[in-house]
């Protein structure tokens, strides 16, 4: 509730009260009601819209206390503060709830002026009432959305970040908590200092490409956390554009990546009691061999992804690639190790296509 300075001397001395009918055009323009409090301070005459807002019977005057009773109990203090301001010759306003028949409440903004004040206890006022329920619903919806986002971030152990159009750090408080870096440390591209040295070149190249092409950003890297341990995170970001199509800012999230050995060379399997005569461990397996090995083991792409620690999408890309080599040798090594552990032996016989066969003494 807020109070304003008292009405001018001219208004205080102006005789008579404007009838509610004068405000009919105002009511027609929006959900606004007009009300007049008589100089005795006890009787209220409201327009039809005003009475409808508070659930009062139309076509007659009401006691001031009837109006107070139509206000939600939790807001009556604000209502009484407005009343006190009017009694002191001040203009005032407040927002109150009024219960409806269906159990909900309407939010109503009340504004009133005391146009005539003679220093006695008797007072009068003229005012308007406006339905502001939609505004409060939107505010509540915004708060609910923020609460849901905060809960989602906490549940996924996510780090949310925003950076400038040219890729410079802006707001990264969760990153600071994760890494222990200071606000000054992350300015510009200082946040990259918290990334494992072996990953920085790849991360910088991916980020520079995204910024240059206004494209989405998605990469994995190891972060030096505040406890001194490197952990894998997947970072994703998108540009937020203004109406002219220019980047206003970048918004992104970092999510923890299950499995601490992602992108690291897989541990080779223990040597078989009966080793092949030729060591083919340095030969890269082909897409056809991966497809055949999965088929022989009756594994889905998802099962191979689970056993190898390589994403299913990477496996699917590998199996549809007609080239003998793949871009990331460590992924291929992890896939080969998983299939060999599952009981597959990869063959590379002279003058023959690379093949597969069940490994002797294989364990499924």
Residue pairs with C-beta under 8 A, 6 or more apart in sequence:
1 78
1 81
1 82
1 85
1 92
1 93
1 94
2 92
2 93
2 94
3 81
3 82
3 85
3 90
3 91
3 92
4 90
4 91
4 92
4 93
4 113
5 90
5 91
6 12
6 88
6 89
6 90
6 91
6 114
6 117
7 89
7 91
7 113
7 114
7 115
7 116
7 117
11 113
11 115
11 116
12 89
12 115
12 116
12 117
12 118
13 116
14 115
14 116
15 116
17 36
17 38
17 124
17 126
18 36
18 126
20 34
20 35
20 36
20 45
20 46
20 47
20 50
23 32
23 34
23 47
23 128
24 47
26 32
26 34
26 128
27 33
27 34
27 47
27 48
27 49
30 130
31 49
31 53
31 130
31 131
32 49
32 128
32 129
32 130
32 131
33 46
33 47
33 48
33 49
33 50
33 51
33 52
33 53
33 128
33 129
33 130
34 46
34 47
34 49
34 50
34 126
34 127
34 128
34 129
35 44
35 45
35 46
35 47
35 50
35 112
35 126
35 127
35 128
35 129
36 44
36 45
36 46
36 124
36 125
36 126
36 127
37 43
37 44
37 64
37 86
37 112
37 123
37 124
37 125
37 126
37 127
38 44
38 45
38 61
38 124
39 116
39 122
39 123
39 124
40 122
40 124
41 64
41 87
41 121
41 122
41 123
41 124
42 63
42 64
43 61
43 62
43 63
43 64
44 61
44 62
44 63
44 64
44 66
44 67
45 61
45 62
46 54
46 56
46 62
46 129
48 58
49 129
50 56
50 129
51 57
51 58
51 62
52 58
53 98
53 106
53 108
53 129
53 131
54 67
54 70
54 71
54 98
54 108
54 129
55 70
55 98
55 99
55 100
55 101
56 62
56 66
56 67
56 70
64 83
68 76
68 79
68 80
70 98
70 99
71 79
71 96
71 97
71 98
72 96
72 97
72 98
72 99
72 105
74 97
75 94
75 95
75 96
75 97
76 96
78 94
78 95
78 96
79 94
79 96
79 110
81 92
81 94
82 92
82 93
82 94
82 110
82 112
85 91
85 92
86 92
86 112
86 114
86 123
86 125
87 121
87 123
89 114
89 117
89 123
90 114
91 111
91 112
91 113
91 114
92 111
92 112
93 109
93 110
93 111
93 112
94 109
94 110
95 107
95 108
95 109
95 110
95 132
96 107
96 108
96 110
97 105
97 106
97 107
97 108
98 105
98 106
98 108
99 105
100 106
105 133
106 131
106 133
107 131
107 132
107 133
107 135
107 136
108 129
108 130
108 131
108 132
109 129
109 130
109 131
109 132
110 127
110 128
110 129
111 127
111 128
111 129
111 130
112 125
112 126
112 127
112 128
113 125
113 126
113 127
114 123
114 124
114 125
115 124
115 125
115 126
116 124
117 123
152 158
153 159
153 160
153 174
153 253
156 255
156 256
157 255
157 256
158 174
158 253
158 254
158 255
159 172
159 174
159 175
159 178
159 233
159 253
159 254
160 174
160 251
160 252
160 253
161 169
161 171
161 172
161 174
161 175
161 237
161 251
161 252
161 253
161 254
162 170
162 171
162 172
162 249
162 250
162 251
162 252
163 169
163 170
163 172
163 237
163 249
163 250
163 252
164 170
164 249
164 250
165 239
165 246
165 247
165 248
165 249
165 250
166 211
167 189
167 207
167 208
167 211
167 250
168 187
168 188
168 189
169 186
169 187
169 188
169 189
169 190
169 191
170 249
172 186
172 191
175 181
175 186
175 191
175 194
175 254
176 182
176 183
176 186
177 226
178 223
178 225
178 226
178 254
179 191
179 194
179 223
179 224
179 225
179 226
180 225
180 226
181 190
181 191
181 193
181 194
184 190
185 191
185 193
189 204
192 200
192 203
192 204
194 223
194 224
195 203
195 221
195 222
195 223
195 224
196 221
196 222
196 223
196 224
196 230
198 222
199 221
199 222
200 221
202 219
202 221
203 219
203 221
203 235
206 217
206 218
206 219
207 217
207 219
209 215
210 216
210 217
210 237
211 250
214 239
214 241
214 247
215 239
216 236
216 237
216 238
216 239
217 235
217 236
217 237
217 238
217 250
217 252
218 234
218 235
218 236
218 237
219 234
219 235
220 232
220 233
220 234
220 235
220 257
220 262
220 263
221 232
221 233
221 235
222 230
222 231
222 232
222 233
223 230
223 231
223 232
223 233
223 254
224 230
225 231
231 256
231 260
232 256
232 257
232 259
232 260
232 262
232 263
233 254
233 255
233 256
233 257
234 254
234 255
234 256
234 257
235 252
235 253
235 254
236 252
236 253
236 254
236 255
237 250
237 251
237 252
237 253
238 250
238 251
238 252
239 247
239 249
239 250
240 247
240 248
240 249
240 250
240 251
241 247
241 248
242 248
259 309
261 309
262 309
263 328
263 330
263 331
264 330
265 330
265 333
265 334
266 308
266 309
266 330
266 333
266 334
266 336
266 337
266 338
267 337
268 281
268 337
269 337
269 340
269 341
272 359
272 360
272 361
273 361
274 360
274 361
276 345
278 348
280 346
280 347
280 348
283 346
283 348
283 354
284 324
284 325
284 326
284 329
284 332
285 332
285 335
285 336
285 346
285 354
286 324
286 354
287 318
287 319
287 320
287 321
287 322
287 323
288 353
288 354
289 346
289 354
289 355
289 356
290 315
290 318
290 319
290 335
290 339
291 319
292 355
292 356
293 339
293 342
293 344
293 346
293 356
294 300
294 301
294 304
294 319
294 339
296 344
296 356
296 358
297 339
297 342
297 343
297 344
297 364
299 307
299 342
301 312
301 315
301 316
301 319
302 312
304 310
304 312
304 315
304 335
304 338
304 339
305 311
305 312
305 314
305 315
307 338
307 341
307 342
308 315
308 334
308 335
308 337
308 338
309 334
310 331
310 334
310 335
314 328
314 331
315 335
318 326
318 331
318 332
318 335
326 332
336 346
339 346
340 346
340 359
341 363
342 362
342 364
343 358
343 359
343 362
343 363
343 364
344 356
344 357
344 358
344 359
344 362
345 356
345 357
345 358
345 359
345 360
345 362
346 354
346 355
346 356
347 354
347 355
347 356
347 357
348 354
349 355
